[in-house]
Amino acid sequence: MLDLTALTTDFQNEFKLCQNCKGVKLTTLTPQLKKLDPHAKIHELPCVSYCGPGRDYPFVILNNKPITGKNEADLIEKIAEVLGNRENLVK
């Protein structure tokens, strides 16, 4: 039998972070993402196959779309714009 509850639940954002990329600092980025969207799923993966940009810039895969920034603050600002909640920016 088809489970219809899965079809009626609210959409949940999904962040994918790379544990190996030098541009990504999980210790500082993860808490900021949780503040932007406390209900999002955050996956810290060994590799997300975004090695080129991830070597030099911080990035997040948000709902299967990569977002990069010049630095972590720039990245968080871009994510906040996409999510539509700039008022929750981490200061």
N, C-alpha and C positions, 0 to 999 in steps of 0.2 A: 504494500500500500504506500502511496506517495505521502511524504511528510510535508504538509502545507505550511507548517510553522516556519520552516526555513525560507519560504517565499514571502512571508509577511513581516519578518524582522527588519529592523532598521539597518541601513548600510553602516558598516564599520570600516573606518580607514585602516590601512595596513602599511606599516613602515618596514622596509628591509634595509638592514645595515650590514656592512662588511666588516668582519673582524680582522682582516688582513691588510686592508688598504691604509696607507700611511696618511692619507688626507682625512681619515675618519677617526675621531677620538670618542670612543663609546662612553667613556666615563663622564664626559661633559655633554655630549649630544643626546644621549638617551633620556636624562632627566628633563631636558628642555622640550623634547618631543612629547613626553608624558604630560608636561604642563600645557602644551598647545592642544593636545587631544588626549585626555585621560582614559578614554574608552577605546583608543586605537590598539590594534595588535602590533607589537614591536618584535620583529624577528632579527636576532643577531646571528648572522649566518657566516660560515667560513669563507664563502665567496659568492658574490652576486654577478660575476662576469662583467664588471665595469672597471676593470683594472687600469686602463689608460688614464681617464680623468681622476680616478680614485688615488692614483699615485701622487697627484699634486693638489687636488682640491677636495674639500669636504662635499659629500653628496649623500642623498637618501633616495631610495626607490619608494615613491609614494603611490600606492595603488597601481603598481607596475609601470610607473612613469618616473624616469630619473630626474632629480632636481639637484643642480650643483650650485655652489656659491664660491665667491672669492675667498671667503673665510667663514668660520662657523656662524658669526653674527649675521652675515649676508644670507647664508643658507636658511637660518631660522626665519628671517624676514620674508624670504621667498615662500617658504612653506606656509607661514601665517597668511600670506596673500592668497595662496591656493586654497587654504582651508577657510578663508574668509573670517578669521578672527585675529586681526592685528592687535586688538586690545589685550590679548593674552601674551604678548611678546615678553620674553624674559629680559629683564634689565640687568 
